[in-house]
Amino acid sequence: MRTDDSTATGNSIDLRRRGFLKGGAAFASIPLVAGLAACTPGSETPQSAGSATNAPSGSGAVAAATTATGRRTLGSLEVSSIGLGTQTMPGNLYGPVSSREDMVGLIRTAAEQGVTFFDTAEAYGPFESERILGEALEPVRDRVVIASKFGWAIDPATGERTGGLNSRPESIRQAVDGMLQRLRTDRIDLMYQHRVDPNVPIEDVAGTVKDLIAEGKVLHFGLSEPGPETVRRAHAVQPLTAIQNEYSMLWRGPEQEILPLCEELGIGFVPWAPLGMGFTAGAITPSTRFAENDFRAVVPRNAPEALAANMPLLHLLQDWAVRKGSTPAQISLAWLMAQREWIVPIPSTTRLPHLLENLGAEEVEFSSGELQELNNAVANITIQGGRLPAPALAMTGVEAPARTS
């Protein structure tokens, strides 16, 4: 995604659209896709990925698809302008996936298409997302950046959640050793504290990570959903590379304090749920009925009445997609990247056409006037419903306790 001082011409828009559709046509012979029409979400239940994610490396279909060429910097860490989240790949968050083998293949395809930034966490599965990612990226480990997260109370032997959070120094070290094994690597490129532990001073956390960096097990440090003062305190002990918070057109909370703070301190920003858990891609509507094990079913803004109230945002995205010869998902991601040059979204997906669609967001351009117009339109839409269930929301924006000695 780029912004330009002049409005993009109709010809350039048409070229970008044709390039995107070309990638879809190349996949027409693969069982998963009959052209990129499949990129327009029509069903909220996972569909089989068939053999698409296992297409041979370097196949004509893959070679003709959209490739990520842009690079951005989080602190001092260079990554692709769009990353890949793997939270949904274990199949226990948004519902089942086609197969573990397909997820490995999807990640490898992402790497072949230029993605260098991959996000996981020990809590995803737990452990299974890291195992999938480790297997997929082992052949190209030195060409990619892997980010993971610690901080939940999880039994290291069984993977069972034992309740709450745990960022005690000894727990962090144990978590990192497990990550290294599951990810089949000797270092974590970027390691976040998944949520601020209200019982552990952030200085103890940052100090432990600083020691792990000195040992070479971790290269960069980040925080997810922290309170702003905790960011400052952590950064003073071990400079932060990135903050990972929810951020999308559907939830713009980081604009109030966290983004200005990142700009002040030179910290990159990684939005999770950059497509609003599927809403801004058009995958969720008031008629959507979630599967029993789909986390989105308990998110307040996904209640039918909230979805109905929030449809003006989707209509706005659809209008801009027509205007730009793209898709609502691409407009959503391009808008995020246009807010700051150090913002790198990590959309999660388990489907090949959606991966390619997301990468195509790089080619969407806004003039300065267009961006201001879109920003104003988004600001004028009031979003209904909370972004997370109350217990999960209570774990965001938390300030770590002060050190007592």
Protein Blocks (a to p, Z undefined) as FASTA:
>chain_A
ZZdfbdcdfklmmmmmmmmmmmmmmmmmpmkbgcjklmpcfbfbdcdekjmlmgcehiak
lmmmccdfbdcdehjaccdfbdcdfklmnopmnopcfblklmmmmmmmmmmnopabdcdd
fkgoghmlmmmmmmmmmmmmmmcccdddehiacdfklopaeeijdfbfklmmmmmmmmmm
mnopabdfbacdfbacfkbcfklmmmmmmmmmmnopafbdcdehiafklmmmmmmmmccf
bdcddddfklcklmmmmmmmmmmnopacddehklgnommnopacfklccdfklmklmgmk
lgfklmmmmmmmmmmmmmmmmmnopafklmmmmmmmmmpmkbccddddfbfklmmmmmmm
mmpccdfklmmmmmmmmmmpccehifbdfklmmmgoiacdddfZZ
